[in-house]
Amino acid sequence: MSAPQLLSTYVGNWTGSDTGVTVILPPPGTVASGEVRGGAPATREFALLEPTRLVDRVDAVVLSGGSAFGLSAADGVLGLLRERGLGFPTPAGPVPIVIGMSIFDDSVRTSPPDAGAGRAAALAAWSGAEFGTGRMGAGTGASTGKWRQRRDPGGIGRAGRTCGSARVEVIAVVNAWGDVLGPDGDPLFAEADGPARVGGDAPPQALTNTTIAVVLTDARLSKNDCYLLAQSGHAGFAKALHPAHARFDGDAVVALATGDVTDGYDIDHLRAEAAAATAAAIRAAVAQG
């Protein structure tokens, strides 16, 4: 097994003709939580991430195209983890905890990712294959700016920040209804005075969107801390997307804490860096789109 690619975590892509899968495989014992703020999420096992739920650790996060159909990519990761004896211990053996989040791309009409695609992305992660960004993996069929009845670039991006002795890294798949904003607050593609549909009926492509992200840190955090970190990821959405969290989007964030770093950081400062890194990852996704 090759060396991990992000902190102590493996990340891999499977890329098809118009869709794809990205799998994040954190080390055993990684604590996780998450939050949905979009109105139309396509998720799997997300209720387990609520701070009040029993399970506080996850074995994989699967990002995919294909909307609800693409969630089946997680089945391939689930089977692979079971073969390797990984998962939450039960009397019947380990049950892998696999969180799924999907975007709506053109593969909904054709061939959405399946279990085989998820398994291939997980194997790519464990092989140490280079993790690419832009229009690949789960970002292959992504686009943005649809509230203006446009199809501007989308994709998958990555960015990181340091907070004291800790590090935060973000992977974002950007398939937003709104525009991606630069650091100056202006849209990167559509003209600021372009034909946005800010009133009346929703545009024809209103139901074909979602931005999803994984915020990963090597800090030791509780499940509730991870929930706060996921909220800060959504703050990054608001910095880099306009509008963000529309009722037409399935915007969701998962936060993972590997626990490798035990001191030398502050949770609120870490949250601020997570918001900044999420915004930067969103911009990086389309800059390479």
C-alpha beads as a LAMMPS data file, in Angstrom:
LAMMPS data file: protein, C-alpha beads

289 atoms
288 bonds

1 atom types
1 bond types

-500.0 500.0 xlo xhi
-500.0 500.0 ylo yhi
-500.0 500.0 zlo zhi

Masses

1 110.0

Atoms # bond

1 1 1 0.000 0.000 0.000
2 1 1 1.413 3.377 -0.998
3 1 1 1.632 6.396 1.263
4 1 1 -1.585 8.351 2.002
5 1 1 -2.178 11.455 -0.087
6 1 1 -3.981 13.898 2.264
7 1 1 -2.834 14.016 5.870
8 1 1 -3.226 10.322 6.822
9 1 1 -6.087 9.715 4.377
10 1 1 -6.317 8.002 0.976
11 1 1 -8.252 9.691 -1.850
12 1 1 -8.981 8.235 -5.284
13 1 1 -11.004 8.929 -8.428
14 1 1 -12.876 6.879 -10.972
15 1 1 -13.689 8.916 -14.081
16 1 1 -16.268 7.959 -16.710
17 1 1 -17.344 9.721 -19.889
18 1 1 -19.768 12.150 -18.237
19 1 1 -19.654 11.304 -14.540
20 1 1 -17.387 9.881 -11.862
21 1 1 -16.701 8.909 -8.273
22 1 1 -14.274 10.195 -5.654
23 1 1 -13.613 8.121 -2.527
24 1 1 -12.060 9.348 0.721
25 1 1 -10.689 6.596 2.990
26 1 1 -9.623 7.991 6.371
27 1 1 -7.625 5.975 8.902
28 1 1 -9.480 3.806 11.441
29 1 1 -10.907 5.803 14.325
30 1 1 -11.561 8.975 12.327
31 1 1 -14.332 11.006 13.987
32 1 1 -16.963 12.549 11.729
33 1 1 -20.065 14.681 11.577
34 1 1 -21.832 16.633 8.869
35 1 1 -24.580 19.042 7.924
36 1 1 -26.956 19.510 4.977
37 1 1 -28.115 23.038 4.113
38 1 1 -29.321 22.615 0.545
39 1 1 -32.969 21.895 -0.175
40 1 1 -32.529 18.799 -2.358
41 1 1 -29.800 16.501 -0.984
42 1 1 -28.842 13.094 -2.346
43 1 1 -27.137 11.400 0.592
44 1 1 -26.551 8.022 2.214
45 1 1 -26.204 7.303 5.965
46 1 1 -26.093 11.032 6.693
47 1 1 -28.336 10.767 9.764
48 1 1 -25.541 8.836 11.507
49 1 1 -23.444 12.001 11.404
50 1 1 -25.752 13.956 13.700
51 1 1 -23.962 14.679 17.003
52 1 1 -26.618 12.816 19.028
53 1 1 -26.253 9.524 17.117
54 1 1 -24.366 6.504 18.492
55 1 1 -21.705 6.026 15.816
56 1 1 -19.065 8.753 15.850
57 1 1 -16.599 7.348 13.302
58 1 1 -16.719 6.618 9.595
59 1 1 -14.752 4.343 7.302
60 1 1 -15.312 6.098 3.960
61 1 1 -16.960 9.047 2.252
62 1 1 -18.087 8.515 -1.337
63 1 1 -18.729 11.486 -3.640
64 1 1 -20.421 10.672 -6.936
65 1 1 -22.388 11.883 -9.908
66 1 1 -25.727 10.408 -10.859
67 1 1 -27.899 11.927 -8.120
68 1 1 -29.810 9.252 -6.144
69 1 1 -28.759 6.592 -8.665
70 1 1 -25.097 7.390 -8.068
71 1 1 -25.395 6.651 -4.366
72 1 1 -25.062 2.978 -5.313
73 1 1 -21.332 3.655 -5.831
74 1 1 -21.052 3.406 -2.046
75 1 1 -22.091 -0.260 -2.247
76 1 1 -18.806 -1.109 -3.961
77 1 1 -16.824 0.657 -1.250
78 1 1 -18.893 -1.038 1.449
79 1 1 -18.125 -4.470 0.023
80 1 1 -14.427 -3.745 -0.338
81 1 1 -14.142 -2.537 3.259
82 1 1 -16.014 -5.603 4.489
83 1 1 -13.574 -7.861 2.647
84 1 1 -10.765 -6.134 4.541
85 1 1 -12.458 -6.477 7.925
86 1 1 -13.045 -2.763 8.454
87 1 1 -16.101 -1.251 10.063
88 1 1 -18.151 -0.682 13.194
89 1 1 -17.972 -3.820 15.390
90 1 1 -21.201 -5.787 15.756
91 1 1 -22.007 -9.375 16.878
92 1 1 -22.304 -10.294 13.188
93 1 1 -18.931 -8.788 12.301
94 1 1 -17.752 -5.316 11.271
95 1 1 -20.233 -3.092 9.434
96 1 1 -18.420 -0.411 7.399
97 1 1 -19.816 3.082 7.874
98 1 1 -19.856 4.609 4.401
99 1 1 -21.289 8.092 3.872
100 1 1 -22.501 8.955 0.374
101 1 1 -23.136 12.331 -1.276
102 1 1 -24.079 12.759 -4.932
103 1 1 -24.454 15.571 -7.448
104 1 1 -26.933 15.666 -10.327
105 1 1 -25.151 15.358 -13.675
106 1 1 -26.053 14.123 -17.156
107 1 1 -25.414 10.508 -16.171
108 1 1 -28.850 10.501 -14.521
109 1 1 -30.185 10.092 -18.068
110 1 1 -27.516 7.632 -19.214
111 1 1 -25.286 5.512 -16.970
112 1 1 -24.842 6.770 -13.406
113 1 1 -21.931 5.421 -11.352
114 1 1 -22.517 1.977 -9.889
115 1 1 -20.925 -0.226 -7.248
116 1 1 -18.122 -1.177 -9.619
117 1 1 -17.211 2.475 -10.109
118 1 1 -17.108 3.023 -6.348
119 1 1 -14.901 -0.010 -5.840
120 1 1 -12.549 1.185 -8.604
121 1 1 -12.216 4.637 -6.988
122 1 1 -11.449 3.054 -3.608
123 1 1 -8.814 0.787 -5.115
124 1 1 -7.289 3.800 -6.881
125 1 1 -7.079 5.559 -3.516
126 1 1 -5.350 2.634 -1.826
127 1 1 -2.967 2.187 -4.756
128 1 1 -1.530 5.652 -4.206
129 1 1 -2.579 6.796 -7.695
130 1 1 -2.324 10.556 -8.161
131 1 1 -5.476 12.352 -7.056
132 1 1 -6.438 14.763 -9.817
133 1 1 -8.745 17.773 -9.672
134 1 1 -10.853 19.662 -12.200
135 1 1 -13.238 17.731 -14.452
136 1 1 -12.561 14.255 -13.135
137 1 1 -13.823 11.960 -10.420
138 1 1 -17.116 13.134 -8.971
139 1 1 -16.627 16.502 -10.665
140 1 1 -16.527 15.107 -14.221
141 1 1 -20.055 16.168 -15.178
142 1 1 -20.343 19.231 -12.952
143 1 1 -21.320 22.736 -14.067
144 1 1 -22.263 26.055 -12.447
145 1 1 -24.136 29.285 -13.167
146 1 1 -27.424 27.575 -13.968
147 1 1 -29.509 30.226 -12.269
148 1 1 -28.507 32.360 -15.273
149 1 1 -29.496 29.529 -17.637
150 1 1 -25.792 28.932 -18.375
151 1 1 -23.471 25.969 -18.015
152 1 1 -20.254 27.453 -16.695
153 1 1 -17.369 25.221 -15.543
154 1 1 -17.706 22.964 -12.522
155 1 1 -15.482 20.208 -11.157
156 1 1 -13.620 18.973 -8.120
157 1 1 -11.135 21.125 -6.221
158 1 1 -8.802 20.898 -3.289
159 1 1 -7.308 23.485 -0.916
160 1 1 -5.697 23.511 2.520
161 1 1 -4.817 25.785 5.418
162 1 1 -2.693 25.537 8.572
163 1 1 -3.919 26.421 12.064
164 1 1 -1.163 26.249 14.665
165 1 1 0.057 22.670 14.741
166 1 1 -3.023 21.377 12.888
167 1 1 -3.889 21.233 9.213
168 1 1 -7.242 21.379 7.415
169 1 1 -7.758 20.144 3.842
170 1 1 -10.952 20.439 1.800
171 1 1 -12.186 18.513 -1.234
172 1 1 -15.185 20.147 -2.924
173 1 1 -17.319 18.993 -5.862
174 1 1 -18.919 22.076 -7.386
175 1 1 -22.131 21.670 -9.379
176 1 1 -23.862 24.797 -8.137
177 1 1 -27.078 26.476 -9.234
178 1 1 -25.405 29.817 -8.566
179 1 1 -22.184 31.471 -9.676
180 1 1 -18.708 30.815 -8.309
181 1 1 -17.322 34.028 -6.811
182 1 1 -13.711 35.127 -6.833
183 1 1 -11.994 36.509 -3.719
184 1 1 -13.254 39.977 -4.736
185 1 1 -16.859 38.789 -4.652
186 1 1 -17.411 39.001 -8.403
187 1 1 -18.582 36.001 -10.484
188 1 1 -15.704 34.194 -12.171
189 1 1 -17.689 33.470 -15.332
190 1 1 -21.113 35.087 -15.695
191 1 1 -21.351 38.858 -15.961
192 1 1 -22.522 40.457 -12.747
193 1 1 -25.418 42.105 -14.598
194 1 1 -26.257 38.993 -16.633
195 1 1 -29.729 37.493 -17.006
196 1 1 -30.108 35.963 -13.558
197 1 1 -33.597 34.659 -12.851
198 1 1 -34.031 36.283 -9.455
199 1 1 -37.810 36.187 -9.522
200 1 1 -40.687 34.225 -10.991
201 1 1 -40.467 30.559 -11.876
202 1 1 -37.225 28.670 -11.441
203 1 1 -35.052 28.131 -14.530
204 1 1 -35.428 24.812 -16.383
205 1 1 -32.200 23.470 -14.861
206 1 1 -33.141 24.371 -11.298
207 1 1 -33.213 20.771 -10.078
208 1 1 -29.841 19.689 -11.477
209 1 1 -27.417 21.043 -8.894
210 1 1 -25.464 20.436 -5.703
211 1 1 -22.137 21.336 -4.116
212 1 1 -20.667 18.792 -1.714
213 1 1 -17.480 18.917 0.326
214 1 1 -15.335 16.989 2.772
215 1 1 -13.419 19.007 5.374
216 1 1 -10.535 16.934 6.706
217 1 1 -8.300 17.825 9.636
218 1 1 -5.536 16.040 11.548
219 1 1 -6.683 17.713 14.801
220 1 1 -8.221 15.600 17.544
221 1 1 -11.872 16.665 17.692
222 1 1 -15.094 15.378 19.221
223 1 1 -18.109 14.546 17.090
224 1 1 -19.703 17.840 18.131
225 1 1 -16.532 19.707 17.153
226 1 1 -16.720 18.025 13.737
227 1 1 -20.313 19.198 13.415
228 1 1 -19.140 22.770 14.025
229 1 1 -16.357 22.263 11.475
230 1 1 -18.917 21.113 8.894
231 1 1 -20.934 24.253 9.584
232 1 1 -17.814 26.290 8.870
233 1 1 -17.495 24.473 5.554
234 1 1 -20.930 25.819 4.688
235 1 1 -19.670 29.295 5.593
236 1 1 -17.082 28.717 2.877
237 1 1 -19.912 27.912 0.445
238 1 1 -21.417 31.310 1.211
239 1 1 -18.056 32.987 0.548
240 1 1 -17.560 31.405 -2.877
241 1 1 -21.070 30.711 -4.238
242 1 1 -23.965 33.040 -5.006
243 1 1 -26.591 32.070 -4.306
244 1 1 -25.580 29.236 -1.980
245 1 1 -27.844 26.709 -0.244
246 1 1 -30.746 27.223 -2.629
247 1 1 -33.786 24.964 -2.398
248 1 1 -32.607 23.564 -5.753
249 1 1 -29.198 22.525 -4.364
250 1 1 -28.291 19.499 -2.250
251 1 1 -25.433 21.302 -0.505
252 1 1 -23.830 19.073 2.136
253 1 1 -20.537 18.972 4.067
254 1 1 -18.864 16.145 5.985
255 1 1 -16.090 16.935 8.461
256 1 1 -13.473 14.296 9.348
257 1 1 -10.926 14.481 12.182
258 1 1 -8.122 11.901 12.182
259 1 1 -6.847 12.872 15.651
260 1 1 -3.139 12.759 14.805
261 1 1 -2.524 16.217 16.356
262 1 1 -3.591 16.565 19.987
263 1 1 -2.650 20.135 20.905
264 1 1 -1.331 23.412 19.560
265 1 1 -4.528 24.588 17.838
266 1 1 -7.790 26.334 18.682
267 1 1 -11.121 24.972 17.415
268 1 1 -12.535 28.394 16.522
269 1 1 -9.421 29.360 14.601
270 1 1 -9.574 25.950 12.905
271 1 1 -13.170 26.659 11.907
272 1 1 -12.141 29.977 10.375
273 1 1 -9.429 28.268 8.337
274 1 1 -11.907 25.568 7.277
275 1 1 -14.249 28.215 5.867
276 1 1 -11.384 29.842 3.964
277 1 1 -10.108 26.498 2.652
278 1 1 -13.599 25.489 1.497
279 1 1 -14.005 28.705 -0.464
280 1 1 -10.560 28.202 -2.013
281 1 1 -11.372 24.572 -2.940
282 1 1 -14.586 25.689 -4.683
283 1 1 -12.671 28.258 -6.730
284 1 1 -9.929 25.748 -7.527
285 1 1 -12.537 23.306 -8.840
286 1 1 -13.705 25.658 -11.562
287 1 1 -10.322 27.220 -12.248
288 1 1 -9.273 23.769 -13.479
289 1 1 -12.653 23.003 -15.043

Bonds

1 1 1 2
2 1 2 3
3 1 3 4
4 1 4 5
5 1 5 6
6 1 6 7
7 1 7 8
8 1 8 9
9 1 9 10
10 1 10 11
11 1 11 12
12 1 12 13
13 1 13 14
14 1 14 15
15 1 15 16
16 1 16 17
17 1 17 18
18 1 18 19
19 1 19 20
20 1 20 21
21 1 21 22
22 1 22 23
23 1 23 24
24 1 24 25
25 1 25 26
26 1 26 27
27 1 27 28
28 1 28 29
29 1 29 30
30 1 30 31
31 1 31 32
32 1 32 33
33 1 33 34
34 1 34 35
35 1 35 36
36 1 36 37
37 1 37 38
38 1 38 39
39 1 39 40
40 1 40 41
41 1 41 42
42 1 42 43
43 1 43 44
44 1 44 45
45 1 45 46
46 1 46 47
47 1 47 48
48 1 48 49
49 1 49 50
50 1 50 51
51 1 51 52
52 1 52 53
53 1 53 54
54 1 54 55
55 1 55 56
56 1 56 57
57 1 57 58
58 1 58 59
59 1 59 60
60 1 60 61
61 1 61 62
62 1 62 63
63 1 63 64
64 1 64 65
65 1 65 66
66 1 66 67
67 1 67 68
68 1 68 69
69 1 69 70
70 1 70 71
71 1 71 72
72 1 72 73
73 1 73 74
74 1 74 75
75 1 75 76
76 1 76 77
77 1 77 78
78 1 78 79
79 1 79 80
80 1 80 81
81 1 81 82
82 1 82 83
83 1 83 84
84 1 84 85
85 1 85 86
86 1 86 87
87 1 87 88
88 1 88 89
89 1 89 90
90 1 90 91
91 1 91 92
92 1 92 93
93 1 93 94
94 1 94 95
95 1 95 96
96 1 96 97
97 1 97 98
98 1 98 99
99 1 99 100
100 1 100 101
101 1 101 102
102 1 102 103
103 1 103 104
104 1 104 105
105 1 105 106
106 1 106 107
107 1 107 108
108 1 108 109
109 1 109 110
110 1 110 111
111 1 111 112
112 1 112 113
113 1 113 114
114 1 114 115
115 1 115 116
116 1 116 117
117 1 117 118
118 1 118 119
119 1 119 120
120 1 120 121
121 1 121 122
122 1 122 123
123 1 123 124
124 1 124 125
125 1 125 126
126 1 126 127
127 1 127 128
128 1 128 129
129 1 129 130
130 1 130 131
131 1 131 132
132 1 132 133
133 1 133 134
134 1 134 135
135 1 135 136
136 1 136 137
137 1 137 138
138 1 138 139
139 1 139 140
140 1 140 141
141 1 141 142
142 1 142 143
143 1 143 144
144 1 144 145
145 1 145 146
146 1 146 147
147 1 147 148
148 1 148 149
149 1 149 150
150 1 150 151
151 1 151 152
152 1 152 153
153 1 153 154
154 1 154 155
155 1 155 156
156 1 156 157
157 1 157 158
158 1 158 159
159 1 159 160
160 1 160 161
161 1 161 162
162 1 162 163
163 1 163 164
164 1 164 165
165 1 165 166
166 1 166 167
167 1 167 168
168 1 168 169
169 1 169 170
170 1 170 171
171 1 171 172
172 1 172 173
173 1 173 174
174 1 174 175
175 1 175 176
176 1 176 177
177 1 177 178
178 1 178 179
179 1 179 180
180 1 180 181
181 1 181 182
182 1 182 183
183 1 183 184
184 1 184 185
185 1 185 186
186 1 186 187
187 1 187 188
188 1 188 189
189 1 189 190
190 1 190 191
191 1 191 192
192 1 192 193
193 1 193 194
194 1 194 195
195 1 195 196
196 1 196 197
197 1 197 198
198 1 198 199
199 1 199 200
200 1 200 201
201 1 201 202
202 1 202 203
203 1 203 204
204 1 204 205
205 1 205 206
206 1 206 207
207 1 207 208
208 1 208 209
209 1 209 210
210 1 210 211
211 1 211 212
212 1 212 213
213 1 213 214
214 1 214 215
215 1 215 216
216 1 216 217
217 1 217 218
218 1 218 219
219 1 219 220
220 1 220 221
221 1 221 222
222 1 222 223
223 1 223 224
224 1 224 225
225 1 225 226
226 1 226 227
227 1 227 228
228 1 228 229
229 1 229 230
230 1 230 231
231 1 231 232
232 1 232 233
233 1 233 234
234 1 234 235
235 1 235 236
236 1 236 237
237 1 237 238
238 1 238 239
239 1 239 240
240 1 240 241
241 1 241 242
242 1 242 243
243 1 243 244
244 1 244 245
245 1 245 246
246 1 246 247
247 1 247 248
248 1 248 249
249 1 249 250
250 1 250 251
251 1 251 252
252 1 252 253
253 1 253 254
254 1 254 255
255 1 255 256
256 1 256 257
257 1 257 258
258 1 258 259
259 1 259 260
260 1 260 261
261 1 261 262
262 1 262 263
263 1 263 264
264 1 264 265
265 1 265 266
266 1 266 267
267 1 267 268
268 1 268 269
269 1 269 270
270 1 270 271
271 1 271 272
272 1 272 273
273 1 273 274
274 1 274 275
275 1 275 276
276 1 276 277
277 1 277 278
278 1 278 279
279 1 279 280
280 1 280 281
281 1 281 282
282 1 282 283
283 1 283 284
284 1 284 285
285 1 285 286
286 1 286 287
287 1 287 288
288 1 288 289
